[in-house]
Amino acid sequence: MESISVTKLIFCTVLSISVCVVVQGGDWPAFRVSASGDEQWNPDVYGDTVVWQQFVGQDWDIYGADISNPGNPSVFVVAEFEDDQVEPAVYGDIVVWEDYVVSDWGIYCVDLADLDSVFIVSDFEHDQRNPAIYGNTVVWEDNYYGDWDVFGADISWLDEPVEFIVTPFEGDQQEATVYESAVVWQDNELGDLDIYSTDISDVDNQEHFLVAGYEYDQQGPAIHGSTVVWGDSFFGDSDVFGADTYEPRRPIEFTLTFQSSYEQNVDIDGHIVVWQDNRYGDWDIFGYNLTTGRDFLITDDAYDQINPAISGNVVVWEDNRDGVWNIYAAVLDGPEVGVCTSRPEGDVNGDCRVDFGDFASMASHWLEDNLE
């Protein structure tokens, strides 16, 4: 990266003569989802719906917003009860969170179409924490047996969730997430943190697979399709690694970043991976296009931007540029998020097609390249 304010991708192409071009990107306008003096943490997003936890009065509540009109997001309360509601996750119209009830943490949910009806997903003794949701499946970490295990539930019927266990193993299994019938998590059974996965399409006959088990720590996984990504300390700091798990017994691992900085808190949707990155001194949000093999800057505003989440082309994060942590968002478009696996000849700006925009980009740099 040559600039803090923009990502500059330098490449050469042949139109009739060789021309070196600098394509600029990463300048998407960020907008505040909810202007508030309250602390807002842990955002999640699905489509145009953003959810987060907000410290109101004396405790944490769950808020949400419809950002289909970025200039005027519509904010609403999801869960505002006694004690704390934290760590929300959203899929479709269903929001899940962990809720401190009486003396421990449980998992609760609500359908946004009927905010007055709140359902219990799991509220046994001991703690249930860090829920994630995909479709009708919710997973979380649970210390019912004394250490942390991954549990799940089918919430096809919200008032009668069907609970099951994913990892009845020694050690701690945490930070679970789910995509269709695939569940991934971080696991310290062998001493350091590794990434494991399983298929829960038949919960009574699960087979568990090692995704990444090198020395040092692999942690904080996210999954979309057969692609799993995580933060990895193999090179001494924290970098972003991934694996294709199409064949679960033989995952194909790859590296997305290996900067001398720290890259962590990874999320993925489709072919775009996002994370927080301190390569410029404070925390910024970066992305990576799996089809083009390029990383790009999403936001590097002053102060810190952390904990990103992505759905489609919408990225949300925590941002303290206003003096408190508020939730910000950006809508990605342009060549950085293009979906072609290789650019056609003449595609100067990297948007996967050859059109007048490529000629304009070339012409704007014509004199800079000392060509008549």
N, C-alpha and C positions, 0 to 999 in steps of 0.2 A: 504494500500500500504506500503511495507516495504522498498522500494528503490526509490530514485529519478530518477535513470537512467532506471529502468525497472519496469514493473508490475510483481509482484510475486503472483501467485495464488496457494494457498496451499490446497491440498485435499488428502484424502486417498482413495485407491481403493483396491480391492481384486483380485489378479491373482491366487495365490495358498496360499499365506500368505499375511498378511496386510503390506502394504508398504506406508509410507508417502512420498510424492513427491512434489517438488517445480518446477512448470512450469514457465519459464521466457518468457516474451513477451514484446511488446511495443518498439521494437528496430528497427523499419522500417527506412531505410535511407531517410532522407528528402533531397529534391533538390530544388534549386532556379529556379523558372519558367522563370524569366527574370532578368539577371544581369544588374542592372542599378543604377546610383547614384540618380535617381529621386525617389520621394516618390510614393509608390504604395499602394492603399487602396482598401477595399471593394471587395474582390474576389468572384466570383461565378464560378461554374463548372457544366458541363454536358458532360458525357462521357469523351473524351480526350480533350475537349475544355475548357480552362480557360479564363475568362475575368476579368478585373479590371479597376479602374481609376488610371491614372498616371499624376503627375504634371510635365508638359513639358513647359519650357519657363515661361509663365506668367499665365497659366490656366490649368485646368484639362481636359484630353482627355481619351478616352476609348481605351484600348489595349486588345489584346487577344493572345493566344498561343495554338498550338497543342502540347500536351505532350505525344503523343503516343510513342515517343522515349524519355524517361525521361532524358537520358544522353545528349540530344541535342534538347530541345524544339524549335519549330518553332514559332517565335514571329511575330505578324502583328498588324497594326493599324486598329481599328474598326471605330472610329469617332474622327476626329481631326479638329474641327471647332473653330470659334471665341467663346469667353466666355467659360463657363464650361460645360462639359459632365461628369456626376457622377452617382454613384449607379447602375452599370450595372447588368443585370440578363440575363441568357442564357438558352434556351431550344432548342434542335436540332440545326438547323442552324440560329435561330433567336435570336438576341441580342436586348434587350430593355434597355433604360437608361433615366434618367432625364436630360434635356438640358435647360440651361438658354438662352432664346432667347428674345432679346430686353429688357424686363423689368420683366419677371417672368419665372417660371419653367414649362416646358411641358414634355410630354412623347414621345420619338421617338424610332424608331426601324430600323434594317437593316437585310437583309438576307446575311449571310456570303458568299453565293455563288455569290453575286453581291454587293460588298462593295460600289459601286458607286451609288446605289439606296437607299436613306434614306427616310423613310416614317414617317409621323406624326401620332401617336396614339391618342394623345389628347393635344391640345394647346389652350384651352380657356383662357380667362382672369383669373387672380388669379393663384394659384400654383397647379401643379400636381407633386407629389413626390413619391419616394420609390416604383418603379415598381417591380412586380414579374410576372413570366410567367410560364404557363404550357400548352403545346399543342398550340392551337390557342387562348387561353384566357390570357389577360393581366389584372392585377388589380393594383391599386395604391391608395394613399390617396390624397384627393382633397379638397381645401378650397373654392370652388366656392360659397357655401352658408354661408360662414362666419366662420364656424368651420371646423374641418377635418371630411370628410366622405370618405367611400370606394366606388370607382367607378371601372368599368371594361369595357373591349371592346373585341369583337370577331374580330380577325385580320385574319380570313380565307382569306380575300382579303386585302392584305397589303395597297393598295391604297384607300380602302373604309372601314375603321374600323367601326364597329357597337357598339356604346357606350351605357352603361347602368349604373344605380346607384344600389349599393348593400346595403348601410346603410343610409337611409334618416332620421337619428335620431339626437336628441340633444347630446351635448357633443362631444368628439373627438373619432373617430374611425380611428386607424392608424396601421402601421406595418402589412398590409394585405399580405397574401400569398394564393396560390391556388394549389389544386391537383385535376385533372379531373374537376368535377363540384362543388367541395367543396371549399369554401372560409372561412378562419379564420382570425381573427384580434384581437387587443387589444382595449378595450372600457372603457372610464371613465364616461359613462353616469350616473352611480350610485355613483360616488365620487372617488373611487379608481379604479385601472385598473383590468379589468376582460377579459376573453377570450370568444369570441362568434364565431359562425359559421353559414353558410347558404348553401343551395344548389341552384346553379344558372342555373340548367338545364332548368328551366322555369323562366326567369328573371322577368316576370310580376306577378308571383305568388310565391314569395319566403317566406319561413318560417325560422325565425331566432331562434337559439338555444343558450342557455348558456352552455358553456363547463366547465368553472371554474370560480366561483364567490365568493370564500371565502374572508374574510377580508385581508387586505394588498394587495400587487400588484401581478398580474399575467400578464406577458408581453413578447413580442418578440416571438410569436408563430411560429411553423413550422409544416408541415403536410405531411404525406405519408400514402396513403390508408385511413384507419379509425383511425390511430394513430396521435394524436396531442400532441406536446411537447412544453414546454415554460419555462421561468425563473420565479420563484415564491419566494416571500419574506415572506411566511407564518411562517417560523422558525426564522425570524429576519434578516438573511443574504439572499443571493439569491441561491436557489437550483433549480434543474431540476425536473420538474413534467411532467406527461403525462396523457392522457386519451384515452380510447378506445371509439370512437364515432360511432361504428357500429349501435347502436340505438341512434340517436341524442338526443332524449328526455331524455335518461337515460345514460349519459356518465359514464364510470367506470374509476375513477381517480386512479393514482398510483404515487409513488415517485421513481425517479431514483437515486437521490443523496440527502444526507442530511449532508454533511460535514460542519464543522464550517467555512469553507472558502466560497468564492463566486464562483458560477458557473453561467455563463450567455452566451448570444449570441449562442443560440441553433439551430442546424439544424438536419435534419433526412433524410435518404434515405433507403428504405427497412427496415431491422431490426437493422440498426446501427444509433445511435444518437451521435452527437459530440457537444462539447462546449469548451469554455475557462474557466480555473480553476486556482485559485491562492493558492491552498492548500500547495504548497511548497515555497511560498513567492513571486515569480513573476508569470506572466501568462503563463500557459501551455495549450496544447490541449489534451483533454481526449475524450474517446468514451465509449459507452455502447451498449452491445449486448442484444437486447430485447428478443431473444430466449433463451439465456443461463442465463440472469439476472446478468451479470458481467460487471463492468466497467474496463477500461484499459487505460493505458497511451499511447498516440500517439507520442508526442514530449515534451521534457522538456529541450531543449537547453537553454543555458544562455540567459539572457534578456527576452523579452516578445514575446509570440505567441498569437494572438487574432483573432477574427472574422472568425471562421472556416466555411467552406461549404463542403458538401459531395455529391458525385454522384457515385453510385456503390461502388467500393472499393477505390476511389480516394478522398483524403481529401486535401483541400487547405486552406491557412490562411495567415494573415499578420505577418511578422516576422522582428524584428529590430536587429537581431544578427550582421548585417553588418554595423550598425550605422545609417541606414535609414530604413524606412518601405518598405520591398520588399515582393513579393508573393512567398511563399514556398508551396511544395506539398509532399505528401507521398502516396504510393500505399500499401494498407493494405492487408495482407494475413495471413494464419495460424489459430491456434485454437481460438484466441480472436474474430475473425469474423466468426466463424463457424455458420452454420444455423440449427443444430439439436436442438430440444427442450429438449432432455435429452440424456446424453452420454451413450452409451452401456457399459456394464460391461467390464472392462479391458482397457477402453479408458483413458490412463494415461495423455496424452498431450492435451486432450480436442479438438481434431480435428474431432470428430464425427465418427471415425472409429477405429478399432483395427488392428494394423499392426506392422511391425518391429520398426517403430518410437516409439511406446509405450514401447516396450521391451528395446530399446536403452535409452529412458528417464529413465526408472526404473533402468537399469544397471548402468547408470552414477551416480546415487545416492546410489548405493548399500552399498558401504563402509561407506558413510556418515551416514547411518542408523545403522551402526555396525552389519550388517548381513554378514555371511560368504557365 
